[in-house]
Amino acid sequence: MKLCIAEKPSVARDIAKVLGATMPKQGYMEGNGYCVTWTFGHLCTLKEPHDYGPQYKSWNLFLLPIIPKNFGIKLIPNKGVENQFKVIERLVEECDEVINCGDAGQEGELIQRWVLQKAKCSKPVQRLWISSLTEEAIKEGFENLKPAEDYKNLYLAGNARAIGDWLLGINATRLFTKKFGGNKAVLSIGRVQTPTLAMLVQRQKEIDAFNTEEYWELKTKYRDVIFNAAIDRLKTLDRAEKGLEYLKLNPFEIVSFEIKEGKEKNLRLFDLTGLQVEANKKYGYSAESTLNYIQSLYEKKHVTYPRVDTTYLSESLYPKIEGILRKMHFYQDLIAPLLEAPIPKSKAVFDDAKVTDHHAIIPTEVPPSQNLSREEKLIYDLVAKRFISVFYPECKISNTLVEGKVGTIPFKTSGRQVLEPGWRAVYAKEPKEESTDKEKEKEEEQTIPEFTVGETGPHDPMIHQGKTTPPKPYTEATLLRAMETAGKQVEDEELRELLKNNGIGRPSTRANIIETLFKRKYIEKKRKNLIATQTGIQLIDTIEDELLKSPELTGEWEQKLRKIEKGEYEANQFKEELIQMVSELTRKVVDGKGKVIMLQEEEKEEVKEKKKREPSVKKELQSWEETKCPKCKEHNLIKGKTAVGCSDFKNCGFKITFDIFGKKLSDKQLLDLVLKGKTSKLKGFTTHSEALTEGVLNLAEGFQVELS
């Protein structure tokens, strides 16, 4: 018997269906020589400090740093997890071969390896590695199973990351809390979280320290075209007025007139960060919400694997592109012109050298049905249009550059005209993005007539008054880009591609890092802007060690983890370096001066801000913050934008979405499901796999929601 272990029940069902394992059993499916079982994300976690010795149960400055001789793993203490693990353990014992069907990524590899390690698996292991969950992709994957050994370095990198996060997170959090927390609250420190907060604090300080200054510029209108003086901004009105008088005495003369044709390159395909940035700019979605929507589209088989950091496709995908385009019926008007000729095979799209485990996010040959939420439709539309647009020609433009002078003062202006829209035709019907510099945009859009070099004539000079503006606060979109390039402001897409290896965090974890900063009240949201709170600012000011808060240095750690993944760096060396760093940090902080960080006391403002971010619960209902997680029974629940979940979600994994089988549940119905394990009889379900439209929702043994 061959045992397949998937990362979640829904994926296991898809795999079981393809393999013909259709007999449902307790915790697995069986048939055709296969057993298909599942985890619920992480079943195992690294042991906690108190598992290495009872003395670590209490937080004691003088017991730091905590450095286990050997890092161990344990089952997450939860009845559902324990029962499912027993099923897996028994099946591992009985099977002849294991097929690891975890998510095809670092985290997915780690989840499965820890479970097999815990189950003392000695059977041969193969790896299913697929980029989408369509029937065709699963069949193809099983025809091309890989030896588990091929992915050993991926596991070593995931394990090193987990150990590194544990070493720094556990020790630095206890260290700073005991030294600076004044026994009032936990001061949370993390390998990625702290430098991300440091970037936000740095920007906040730049904004606060900025002094707005007035300036004056000289402009003139000649033949209905606005020209700008090509000189430095004037600091006083007096100088500007003298300049204006001078301009009035002299005629305008054209010095040069040039028209250059150019091309605008196609936008790149989406990686996860690119999609999160676009969805935040266009729809205001948080990084976490976008990740949830695209993950749901992946599980519904409409898009390929989303947790990726490349914007390229592998060359082997080229023959399938036309078939995918033909299946995208909703976009036929945009696709028809592409199908009139062979699909172009551009190096800007297909490049094996730029693809590692996975390619960019693209649609699959399974078009979406009507059963998507509004948000999922919008996210699918972003992916679909970007996919279509990369096969269109480049956009041809004409740039007109005109230089003139009045007396000795030089002037210039420019205009831009689209000659052939190319890929821009895909976005022709979409509202134009709001420009940050409306004045400049207006001038760029002006129609420029034919000028002759040497022509002169009267003109209307004027003074334009302006003010210098402070740096812009981060939004989730700009923060994600800054995390991707370790704090460097990079607009050029090719340069950004090169810097990705030194980014902080992984594409799949960045959303969670931002949410953690909100949860800890280190940052808050004002409209779309992310603002560091006083607590966040004080925490960063207290950290003297640059290594903890430097995005560049954290980016270097990230690069080492990628090298481990490629087999170019030893996981043990990475661990030893972190142990040394944590030991030195502990010595420095313990011996240093103590001060107490005042925690934010802006309660009223905080409540107001929270109301903006989360819909309020009716007064008569128990609040989520008072409700214990039914899975881990240790932490309370929190309510996000699309789901209710455990406040320790990273370890516990419990979550219930508001939208279940196409029906949006009220708070009362969700509370019943969590507290009583079931709801009353409900109607209006539209997306159940067995076409049920009414029934009672139950919280099943594995904390999955079922309709009966």
C-alpha positions as CSV (number, residue, x, y, z in Angstrom):
1,M,0.0,0.0,0.0
2,K,1.2,3.5,-0.9
3,L,0.5,6.3,1.7
4,C,-0.1,9.8,0.4
5,I,0.0,12.6,3.1
6,A,-1.5,16.0,2.0
7,E,-1.4,19.3,3.9
8,K,-5.1,19.7,4.4
9,P,-8.3,17.6,3.9
10,S,-9.5,19.5,0.8
11,V,-6.2,18.8,-1.0
12,A,-6.3,15.1,0.1
13,R,-9.8,14.8,-1.4
14,D,-8.6,16.2,-4.8
15,I,-5.6,13.7,-4.8
16,A,-7.8,10.8,-3.6
17,K,-10.3,11.4,-6.4
18,V,-7.5,11.3,-9.1
19,L,-6.0,8.1,-7.6
20,G,-9.3,6.3,-7.2
21,A,-9.0,6.2,-3.4
22,T,-12.7,6.8,-2.9
23,M,-13.5,4.8,0.3
24,P,-13.8,7.2,3.2
25,K,-12.3,6.0,6.5
26,Q,-11.6,7.7,9.9
27,G,-9.0,10.3,9.0
28,Y,-8.1,9.0,5.5
29,M,-9.4,7.8,2.1
30,E,-8.6,4.3,0.7
31,G,-8.7,2.5,-2.6
32,N,-6.8,1.3,-5.7
33,G,-3.7,0.5,-3.6
34,Y,-3.5,3.9,-2.0
35,C,-4.3,5.5,1.4
36,V,-4.6,9.3,1.3
37,T,-4.5,11.1,4.6
38,W,-3.8,14.7,5.7
39,T,-2.4,17.1,8.3
40,F,-4.1,20.3,9.3
41,G,-1.1,22.5,8.4
42,H,1.4,22.1,11.2
43,L,0.8,19.1,13.5
44,C,4.3,19.5,15.1
45,T,6.2,22.4,16.4
46,L,9.6,23.0,18.0
47,K,9.6,22.2,21.7
48,E,9.1,25.2,24.1
49,P,11.7,26.3,26.6
50,H,9.9,24.5,29.6
51,D,10.1,21.2,27.6
52,Y,13.9,21.4,28.1
53,G,13.7,22.0,31.8
54,P,11.1,23.2,34.4
55,Q,13.4,26.2,35.3
56,Y,12.5,27.8,32.0
57,K,8.8,28.0,32.8
58,S,9.3,31.4,34.5
59,W,11.0,34.2,32.6
60,N,14.4,34.8,34.3
61,L,16.9,37.3,32.9
62,F,19.8,35.3,34.4
63,L,18.8,32.0,32.8
64,L,19.3,33.5,29.3
65,P,20.2,32.7,26.7
66,I,18.3,29.4,26.4
67,I,20.3,27.3,23.9
68,P,19.0,23.7,23.7
69,K,21.8,21.1,23.0
70,N,19.5,19.5,20.4
71,F,16.3,21.0,19.1
72,G,13.4,18.7,19.5
73,I,9.9,18.7,18.0
74,K,6.6,17.8,19.7
75,L,2.9,17.5,18.7
76,I,0.8,20.6,19.1
77,P,-1.2,19.9,22.2
78,N,-4.7,19.4,20.8
79,K,-7.1,16.5,20.8
80,G,-7.9,16.8,17.0
81,V,-4.2,17.0,16.2
82,E,-3.3,14.0,18.4
83,N,-6.1,11.8,16.9
84,Q,-5.0,12.7,13.3
85,F,-1.4,12.0,14.1
86,K,-2.3,8.5,15.5
87,V,-4.0,7.8,12.1
88,I,-0.8,8.9,10.2
89,E,1.5,7.0,12.6
90,R,-0.5,3.8,12.1
91,L,-0.6,4.2,8.3
92,V,3.1,4.9,8.2
93,E,3.7,1.7,10.0
94,E,1.4,-0.3,7.7
95,C,2.4,1.2,4.3
96,D,5.2,0.1,1.9
97,E,6.0,3.6,0.6
98,V,5.2,7.2,1.6
99,I,4.4,9.9,-0.9
100,N,4.8,13.4,0.5
101,C,2.0,15.5,-1.0
102,G,2.6,18.6,1.1
103,D,2.5,22.1,-0.4
104,A,5.3,22.4,-2.8
105,G,7.4,24.9,-0.9
106,Q,9.7,25.3,2.1
107,E,7.0,25.4,4.8
108,G,5.1,22.5,3.2
109,E,8.3,20.4,3.2
110,L,9.0,21.2,6.9
111,I,5.4,20.4,7.9
112,Q,5.6,16.9,6.3
113,R,9.2,16.1,7.4
114,W,8.4,16.9,11.0
115,V,5.3,14.6,11.0
116,L,7.3,11.7,9.4
117,Q,10.1,12.3,11.9
118,K,7.7,12.2,14.8
119,A,6.1,9.0,13.3
120,K,9.5,7.4,13.1
121,C,9.1,6.7,9.4
122,S,11.7,4.4,8.0
123,K,9.8,3.6,4.7
124,P,11.0,4.9,1.3
125,V,9.6,8.4,0.7
126,Q,8.8,10.1,-2.7
127,R,7.8,13.7,-3.3
128,L,4.8,14.9,-5.3
129,W,5.8,18.4,-6.6
130,I,3.0,20.2,-8.5
131,S,2.2,23.9,-9.2
132,S,-1.6,23.5,-9.5
133,L,-4.3,21.3,-8.1
134,T,-6.1,20.5,-11.4
135,E,-6.7,16.9,-12.3
136,E,-4.2,17.1,-15.1
137,A,-1.5,18.6,-12.9
138,I,-2.0,15.9,-10.2
139,K,-1.9,13.0,-12.8
140,E,1.2,14.5,-14.3
141,G,2.8,14.9,-10.8
142,F,2.2,11.2,-9.9
143,E,3.7,10.2,-13.3
144,N,6.8,12.2,-12.3
145,L,7.3,11.6,-8.6
146,K,10.7,12.8,-7.3
147,P,13.0,11.1,-4.6
148,A,12.6,12.8,-1.2
149,E,16.3,13.2,-1.2
150,D,16.0,15.9,-3.9
151,Y,14.3,18.2,-1.4
152,K,16.6,17.6,1.6
153,N,18.1,21.0,1.4
154,L,14.7,22.6,1.2
155,Y,13.8,20.9,4.5
156,L,17.2,21.9,6.0
157,A,16.6,25.6,5.1
158,G,13.0,25.4,6.6
159,N,14.3,23.8,9.7
160,A,17.2,26.3,10.1
161,R,14.7,29.2,9.6
162,A,12.4,27.7,12.4
163,I,15.4,27.2,14.8
164,G,16.7,30.7,14.0
165,D,13.3,32.3,14.7
166,W,13.1,30.3,17.9
167,L,16.6,31.3,19.1
168,L,16.1,35.0,18.5
169,G,12.4,35.3,19.2
170,I,12.4,33.4,22.5
171,N,15.6,34.8,23.9
172,A,15.3,38.4,22.7
173,T,11.6,38.7,23.7
174,R,12.4,37.4,27.2
175,L,15.5,39.6,27.4
176,F,13.8,42.9,26.4
177,T,10.6,42.1,28.4
178,K,12.5,41.5,31.6
179,K,14.9,44.4,31.1
180,F,12.6,47.1,29.8
181,G,9.0,45.9,30.1
182,G,8.6,46.9,33.8
183,N,6.5,43.7,34.4
184,K,3.6,45.3,32.5
185,A,3.7,43.7,29.1
186,V,5.6,41.5,26.7
187,L,8.0,43.3,24.4
188,S,8.0,41.1,21.3
189,I,11.2,40.8,19.2
190,G,11.5,38.8,16.0
191,R,14.1,38.2,13.3
192,V,11.9,39.7,10.6
193,Q,9.3,41.6,12.7
194,T,11.8,43.9,14.4
195,P,13.7,45.2,11.2
196,T,10.3,45.7,9.6
197,L,9.1,47.8,12.5
198,A,12.5,49.7,12.4
199,M,11.8,50.7,8.8
200,L,8.4,52.1,9.8
201,V,9.8,53.9,12.8
202,Q,12.6,55.4,10.7
203,R,10.1,56.7,8.2
204,Q,7.9,58.1,11.0
205,K,10.9,60.0,12.4
206,E,11.7,61.4,9.0
207,I,8.2,62.7,8.6
208,D,8.1,64.1,12.2
209,A,11.4,65.9,11.7
210,F,10.5,67.3,8.3
211,N,10.3,71.1,8.1
212,T,8.0,72.3,5.3
213,E,9.5,75.1,3.3
214,E,8.0,77.4,0.7
215,Y,9.6,77.7,-2.8
216,W,8.9,79.6,-6.0
217,E,9.3,78.5,-9.6
218,L,9.2,80.5,-12.8
219,K,7.0,79.3,-15.6
220,T,5.8,80.8,-18.9
221,K,3.1,80.1,-21.5
222,Y,4.2,80.2,-25.2
223,R,1.8,79.1,-28.0
224,D,-0.5,77.6,-25.3
225,V,2.2,75.3,-24.0
226,I,3.5,75.7,-20.4
227,F,7.3,75.8,-20.1
228,N,9.2,75.4,-16.8
229,A,12.4,77.4,-15.9
230,A,15.3,74.8,-15.9
231,I,16.9,76.5,-12.8
232,D,17.0,75.6,-9.1
233,R,13.8,76.4,-7.1
234,L,13.9,80.0,-5.7
235,K,13.8,80.3,-1.9
236,T,12.3,83.8,-1.7
237,L,9.4,85.6,-3.3
238,D,11.6,88.6,-3.8
239,R,13.9,86.7,-6.1
240,A,11.0,85.2,-8.0
241,E,9.4,88.6,-8.6
242,K,12.7,90.0,-9.9
243,G,12.9,87.0,-12.2
244,L,9.4,87.6,-13.4
245,E,10.2,91.3,-14.3
246,Y,13.3,90.1,-16.2
247,L,11.1,87.6,-18.2
248,K,8.6,90.3,-19.1
249,L,11.4,92.3,-20.8
250,N,12.6,89.5,-23.1
251,P,10.9,87.4,-25.9
252,F,10.7,83.6,-25.8
253,E,13.0,81.7,-28.2
254,I,12.9,78.0,-29.2
255,V,16.4,76.4,-28.7
256,S,15.7,72.7,-29.6
257,F,12.7,70.6,-30.7
258,E,13.0,66.8,-30.7
259,I,10.5,63.9,-31.1
260,K,11.8,60.5,-29.9
261,E,9.8,57.3,-30.3
262,G,10.1,54.8,-27.5
263,K,8.6,51.7,-26.0
264,E,7.0,50.9,-22.6
265,K,7.8,47.3,-21.6
266,N,5.0,45.0,-20.6
267,L,4.3,44.6,-16.9
268,R,5.7,41.4,-15.4
269,L,3.7,38.4,-14.3
270,F,2.8,38.4,-10.6
271,D,4.7,36.9,-7.8
272,L,2.9,36.9,-4.5
273,T,4.4,40.2,-3.3
274,G,3.6,41.9,-6.6
275,L,0.0,40.7,-6.4
276,Q,-0.3,41.9,-2.8
277,V,1.1,45.3,-3.8
278,E,-1.4,45.7,-6.7
279,A,-4.4,44.5,-4.7
280,N,-3.5,47.0,-1.9
281,K,-3.1,49.9,-4.4
282,K,-6.2,49.1,-6.3
283,Y,-8.7,47.7,-3.7
284,G,-7.1,48.5,-0.3
285,Y,-6.8,44.8,0.5
286,S,-4.3,43.9,3.3
287,A,-1.4,41.6,2.4
288,E,-3.0,38.9,4.5
289,S,-6.4,39.2,2.8
290,T,-4.9,38.9,-0.6
291,L,-2.9,35.8,0.4
292,N,-6.2,34.2,1.7
293,Y,-8.1,35.1,-1.6
294,I,-5.3,33.8,-3.9
295,Q,-4.9,30.6,-1.7
296,S,-8.6,30.0,-2.0
297,L,-8.4,30.4,-5.8
298,Y,-5.5,27.9,-5.9
299,E,-7.5,25.4,-3.8
300,K,-10.4,25.8,-6.2
301,K,-8.0,25.0,-9.1
302,H,-8.3,28.4,-10.9
303,V,-4.7,29.6,-10.4
304,T,-1.3,28.1,-9.9
305,Y,0.6,27.8,-6.6
306,P,0.7,31.4,-5.2
307,R,3.5,31.5,-2.6
308,V,6.1,32.3,-5.1
309,D,8.8,34.9,-5.6
310,T,9.5,34.8,-9.3
311,T,7.8,36.7,-12.1
312,Y,8.9,34.2,-14.9
313,L,7.5,31.0,-16.4
314,S,9.5,27.8,-17.1
315,E,10.1,27.2,-20.9
316,S,8.3,23.8,-20.6
317,L,5.1,25.7,-20.0
318,Y,5.1,27.4,-23.4
319,P,3.1,24.6,-25.2
320,K,0.3,24.9,-22.7
321,I,-0.2,28.7,-22.9
322,E,-2.5,28.7,-25.9
323,G,-4.8,26.0,-24.3
324,I,-5.1,28.1,-21.0
325,L,-5.9,31.2,-23.0
326,R,-8.6,29.4,-25.0
327,K,-10.3,28.3,-21.8
328,M,-10.5,31.8,-20.4
329,H,-13.9,32.4,-22.1
330,F,-14.7,35.6,-20.1
331,Y,-11.8,37.4,-21.6
332,Q,-12.3,36.3,-25.2
333,D,-12.4,39.9,-26.6
334,L,-8.8,40.4,-25.2
335,I,-7.6,37.0,-26.1
336,A,-8.9,36.8,-29.7
337,P,-6.1,39.1,-31.2
338,L,-3.5,36.9,-29.5
339,L,-4.7,33.7,-31.1
340,E,-4.4,35.1,-34.7
341,A,-0.7,34.4,-34.6
342,P,1.6,32.0,-32.6
343,I,2.0,33.1,-29.0
344,P,5.3,35.0,-28.6
345,K,8.0,33.2,-26.6
346,S,9.8,36.1,-25.0
347,K,12.7,35.8,-22.6
348,A,11.0,38.4,-20.4
349,V,8.3,35.8,-19.8
350,F,9.9,32.3,-20.3
351,D,13.3,31.9,-18.6
352,D,14.4,28.7,-16.8
353,A,17.3,30.5,-15.2
354,K,14.9,32.7,-13.3
355,V,12.6,29.9,-12.1
356,T,13.5,27.7,-9.1
357,D,10.7,25.6,-7.4
358,H,7.8,27.4,-9.0
359,H,6.8,29.7,-11.8
360,A,4.9,33.0,-11.5
361,I,1.2,33.0,-10.6
362,I,-1.0,32.4,-13.7
363,P,-4.5,31.1,-14.4
364,T,-5.0,27.3,-14.9
365,E,-7.1,25.8,-17.6
366,V,-10.0,25.5,-15.1
367,P,-12.0,28.8,-15.6
368,P,-13.8,30.2,-12.5
369,S,-17.5,29.4,-11.9
370,Q,-20.0,31.8,-10.5
371,N,-19.2,30.5,-7.0
372,L,-16.4,33.0,-6.2
373,S,-16.7,35.8,-3.7
374,R,-16.5,39.4,-5.0
375,E,-13.0,39.7,-3.6
376,E,-11.8,36.4,-5.3
377,K,-13.3,37.6,-8.6
378,L,-11.3,40.8,-8.4
379,I,-8.1,39.0,-7.5
380,Y,-8.6,36.5,-10.3
381,D,-9.2,39.4,-12.7
382,L,-5.8,40.9,-11.7
383,V,-4.0,37.6,-12.4
384,A,-5.9,36.9,-15.6
385,K,-5.4,40.4,-17.2
386,R,-1.7,40.4,-16.2
387,F,-1.3,36.9,-17.8
388,I,-3.0,38.1,-21.0
389,S,-1.1,41.4,-21.2
390,V,2.4,39.8,-21.2
391,F,1.7,38.3,-24.7
392,Y,0.7,41.6,-26.2
393,P,3.2,43.8,-28.0
394,E,5.1,46.6,-26.1
395,C,3.3,50.0,-25.9
396,K,4.8,52.4,-28.5
397,I,5.0,56.0,-27.3
398,S,6.3,59.3,-28.7
399,N,8.2,61.7,-26.4
400,T,8.5,65.3,-27.4
401,L,11.2,67.4,-25.7
402,V,11.3,71.1,-26.3
403,E,13.9,73.5,-24.9
404,G,13.6,77.3,-25.0
405,K,15.1,80.4,-23.4
406,V,14.0,83.9,-22.3
407,G,17.1,86.1,-22.2
408,T,19.6,83.9,-20.3
409,I,17.1,81.8,-18.4
410,P,16.6,78.3,-19.9
411,F,13.2,76.7,-20.1
412,K,12.0,73.2,-21.1
413,T,8.8,71.2,-21.5
414,S,7.9,67.7,-22.6
415,G,4.9,65.8,-23.9
416,R,4.0,62.2,-24.3
417,Q,1.7,60.5,-26.7
418,V,0.7,56.8,-27.1
419,L,1.2,55.8,-30.7
420,E,0.2,52.1,-30.4
421,P,-1.3,50.9,-27.0
422,G,0.1,47.4,-27.2
423,W,-0.4,45.7,-23.8
424,R,-2.1,48.8,-22.4
425,A,-5.2,47.8,-24.5
426,V,-5.8,45.1,-21.9
427,Y,-6.4,47.8,-19.3
428,A,-8.1,50.4,-21.6
429,K,-11.5,50.2,-19.8
430,E,-10.0,50.4,-16.3
431,P,-10.1,53.7,-14.4
432,K,-6.8,55.5,-14.5
433,E,-4.6,55.3,-11.4
434,E,-4.5,58.6,-9.5
435,S,-1.2,60.4,-10.0
436,T,0.7,61.7,-6.9
437,D,1.9,64.7,-8.9
438,K,-1.2,66.0,-10.7
439,E,0.5,69.2,-11.8
440,K,3.3,67.3,-13.5
441,E,0.9,64.8,-15.1
442,K,-1.2,67.7,-16.5
443,E,1.9,69.2,-18.1
444,E,3.0,65.8,-19.6
445,E,-0.5,65.4,-21.2
446,Q,-0.4,68.8,-23.0
447,T,-0.5,68.6,-26.8
448,I,2.6,70.1,-28.2
449,P,2.5,71.7,-31.6
450,E,5.3,71.7,-34.2
451,F,8.0,74.2,-33.1
452,T,10.9,75.5,-35.3
453,V,14.3,76.1,-33.8
454,G,15.1,79.8,-33.6
455,E,11.5,81.0,-33.6
456,T,10.7,83.7,-31.1
457,G,7.5,85.4,-29.9
458,P,5.6,86.9,-27.0
459,H,4.9,84.8,-23.9
460,D,3.0,85.0,-20.6
461,P,5.4,84.5,-17.7
462,M,4.1,83.6,-14.2
463,I,5.3,82.6,-10.7
464,H,4.3,79.2,-9.3
465,Q,4.4,78.9,-5.5
466,G,4.8,75.5,-3.9
467,K,5.8,73.7,-0.6
468,T,8.2,71.0,0.0
469,T,6.5,67.8,1.2
470,P,7.7,65.3,3.8
471,P,8.4,61.6,2.9
472,K,5.2,59.6,2.4
473,P,4.2,57.2,5.1
474,Y,4.4,53.5,4.2
475,T,1.3,51.8,3.0
476,E,1.1,48.0,3.0
477,A,2.0,48.1,-0.8
478,T,5.1,50.2,-0.3
479,L,6.1,48.3,2.9
480,L,5.9,45.0,1.1
481,R,8.2,46.3,-1.7
482,A,10.6,47.7,1.0
483,M,10.7,44.2,2.7
484,E,11.4,42.6,-0.7
485,T,14.4,44.8,-1.2
486,A,15.6,45.1,2.4
487,G,14.6,48.7,2.7
488,K,16.0,49.9,-0.5
489,Q,13.7,52.1,-2.6
490,V,13.8,50.4,-6.0
491,E,11.5,51.3,-8.9
492,D,13.3,49.4,-11.7
493,E,11.8,45.9,-12.0
494,E,15.0,44.2,-13.2
495,L,17.0,45.6,-10.3
496,R,14.3,44.6,-7.9
497,E,14.5,41.0,-9.2
498,L,18.2,40.9,-8.4
499,L,17.7,42.2,-4.8
500,K,15.0,39.6,-4.0
501,N,17.5,37.1,-2.6
502,N,18.4,39.7,0.1
503,G,14.8,40.6,1.0
504,I,13.6,40.2,4.5
505,G,11.1,37.5,5.2
506,R,9.6,35.2,2.6
507,P,6.7,36.2,0.3
508,S,4.4,33.8,2.2
509,T,5.3,35.2,5.7
510,R,5.4,39.0,5.1
511,A,1.6,39.4,5.5
512,N,1.7,37.6,8.8
513,I,4.6,39.8,10.0
514,I,2.5,43.0,9.3
515,E,-0.5,41.5,11.1
516,T,1.8,40.7,14.1
517,L,2.9,44.3,14.3
518,F,-0.8,45.4,14.4
519,K,-1.6,42.8,17.0
520,R,1.2,43.9,19.2
521,K,0.0,47.5,18.8
522,Y,3.4,48.6,17.5
523,I,1.8,50.0,14.4
524,E,-1.7,51.3,13.4
525,K,-3.5,52.1,10.2
526,K,-4.8,55.6,9.3
527,R,-6.6,55.3,6.1
528,K,-4.2,53.4,3.9
529,N,-1.1,54.6,5.8
530,L,0.8,52.5,8.4
531,I,1.9,54.6,11.4
532,A,4.3,53.5,14.1
533,T,2.8,53.9,17.6
534,Q,4.7,55.4,20.6
535,T,5.3,51.8,21.9
536,G,6.8,50.8,18.6
537,I,9.0,53.9,18.4
538,Q,10.2,53.4,22.0
539,L,10.9,49.7,21.4
540,I,13.1,50.4,18.4
541,D,14.9,53.3,20.3
542,T,15.7,50.9,23.1
543,I,17.3,48.3,20.8
544,E,20.9,49.4,20.4
545,D,22.0,46.3,18.5
546,E,22.0,47.2,14.8
547,L,21.8,43.5,13.9
548,L,18.3,43.2,15.4
549,K,16.8,46.1,13.5
550,S,18.8,46.5,10.3
551,P,16.9,45.4,7.2
552,E,20.1,44.9,5.2
553,L,21.7,42.6,7.8
554,T,18.5,40.6,8.2
555,G,18.5,40.4,4.4
556,E,21.9,38.8,4.7
557,W,20.5,36.1,7.0
558,E,17.7,35.5,4.4
559,Q,20.3,35.1,1.7
560,K,22.1,32.4,3.9
561,L,18.9,30.6,4.2
562,R,18.5,30.6,0.4
563,K,22.0,29.3,0.1
564,I,21.2,26.4,2.5
565,E,18.3,25.6,0.2
566,K,20.7,25.4,-2.8
567,G,23.2,23.3,-0.8
568,E,25.8,26.2,-0.8
569,Y,25.8,26.8,3.0
570,E,25.7,24.6,6.1
571,A,22.6,24.7,8.2
572,N,24.7,24.0,11.3
573,Q,26.9,27.0,10.6
574,F,23.8,29.2,10.3
575,K,22.6,28.0,13.7
576,E,26.1,28.5,15.3
577,E,26.2,32.1,14.0
578,L,22.8,32.8,15.5
579,I,23.7,31.2,18.8
580,Q,26.8,33.5,19.0
581,M,24.7,36.6,18.1
582,V,22.1,35.7,20.7
583,S,24.8,35.1,23.4
584,E,26.5,38.5,22.7
585,L,23.1,40.3,22.6
586,T,22.2,38.8,26.0
587,R,25.5,39.8,27.6
588,K,25.2,43.4,26.2
589,V,21.6,43.9,27.3
590,V,21.9,42.3,30.8
591,D,25.0,44.5,31.5
592,G,23.5,47.6,30.0
593,K,21.4,50.4,31.6
594,G,17.8,49.6,32.3
595,K,14.8,51.8,31.5
596,V,11.1,51.1,31.3
597,I,9.2,51.5,28.0
598,M,5.9,53.3,28.6
599,L,3.2,51.3,26.9
600,Q,0.6,53.1,24.7
601,E,-2.1,54.7,26.8
602,E,-4.1,56.1,23.9
603,E,-6.9,53.7,24.7
604,K,-9.7,55.8,23.2
605,E,-7.8,56.4,20.0
606,E,-6.9,52.7,19.8
607,V,-10.5,51.6,20.2
608,K,-11.5,54.1,17.5
609,E,-8.8,52.8,15.2
610,K,-9.9,49.2,15.9
611,K,-13.4,50.0,14.8
612,K,-12.1,51.1,11.5
613,R,-10.2,47.9,11.0
614,E,-12.7,45.4,12.4
615,P,-16.6,45.4,12.2
616,S,-17.9,45.8,15.8
617,V,-19.6,42.8,17.5
618,K,-23.2,43.4,18.7
619,K,-23.2,44.3,22.4
620,E,-25.3,41.4,23.5
621,L,-22.9,38.8,22.0
622,Q,-19.8,37.5,23.8
623,S,-16.8,39.2,22.2
624,W,-14.3,37.2,20.3
625,E,-11.5,38.4,22.5
626,E,-13.3,36.8,25.5
627,T,-13.7,33.5,23.6
628,K,-11.2,30.7,24.1
629,C,-9.9,28.9,21.0
630,P,-11.7,25.5,20.8
631,K,-8.7,23.8,19.3
632,C,-5.7,24.8,21.5
633,K,-7.9,25.9,24.5
634,E,-5.1,28.2,25.6
635,H,-5.4,31.4,23.5
636,N,-8.3,33.6,22.8
637,L,-9.8,34.2,19.4
638,I,-9.4,37.3,17.3
639,K,-11.6,38.6,14.4
640,G,-9.9,39.6,11.1
641,K,-11.4,40.9,7.9
642,T,-12.3,37.5,6.4
643,A,-12.2,35.0,9.3
644,V,-12.1,34.4,13.1
645,G,-9.0,32.5,14.2
646,C,-6.8,31.7,17.2
647,S,-4.5,34.6,18.3
648,D,-1.7,32.0,18.2
649,F,-2.7,31.0,14.7
650,K,0.9,30.3,13.6
651,N,1.2,27.4,16.0
652,C,-2.5,26.4,16.5
653,G,-3.9,26.9,13.0
654,F,-7.5,27.2,14.0
655,K,-9.5,29.5,11.7
656,I,-13.2,29.8,10.5
657,T,-13.9,32.0,7.5
658,F,-17.0,34.2,7.5
659,D,-18.0,32.8,4.1
660,I,-18.7,29.1,4.3
661,F,-19.9,27.1,1.2
662,G,-21.0,30.5,-0.4
663,K,-23.0,31.8,2.6
664,K,-21.8,34.7,4.8
665,L,-22.4,33.8,8.5
666,S,-23.5,36.3,11.1
667,D,-21.5,36.7,14.4
668,K,-24.2,34.9,16.2
669,Q,-24.0,31.9,13.8
670,L,-20.2,31.9,14.1
671,L,-20.3,32.0,17.9
672,D,-22.7,29.1,18.0
673,L,-20.4,27.1,15.7
674,V,-17.4,27.9,18.0
675,L,-19.1,27.6,21.4
676,K,-21.6,24.8,20.7
677,G,-19.8,23.0,17.9
678,K,-22.8,23.5,15.6
679,T,-25.3,26.1,14.2
680,S,-29.0,26.0,14.0
681,K,-30.4,24.9,10.6
682,L,-29.3,27.4,7.9
683,K,-30.3,28.0,4.3
684,G,-28.5,29.7,1.3
685,F,-25.4,27.6,0.8
686,T,-24.3,27.8,-2.9
687,T,-20.9,26.2,-3.2
688,H,-21.1,22.9,-1.3
689,S,-19.3,20.0,-3.2
690,E,-22.5,17.8,-2.9
691,A,-24.8,20.7,-3.9
692,L,-26.4,21.0,-0.4
693,T,-28.2,24.3,0.0
694,E,-29.4,24.0,3.6
695,G,-28.5,22.1,6.8
696,V,-26.6,22.4,10.1
697,L,-22.9,23.4,10.1
698,N,-20.8,21.2,12.5
699,L,-17.3,21.6,13.8
700,A,-15.8,18.2,12.9
701,E,-13.1,16.3,14.8
702,G,-10.2,18.0,12.9
703,F,-11.8,21.4,13.5
704,Q,-13.0,21.5,9.8
705,V,-16.5,22.8,9.1
706,E,-19.0,20.3,7.7
707,L,-22.5,20.7,6.4
708,S,-25.1,18.0,7.3
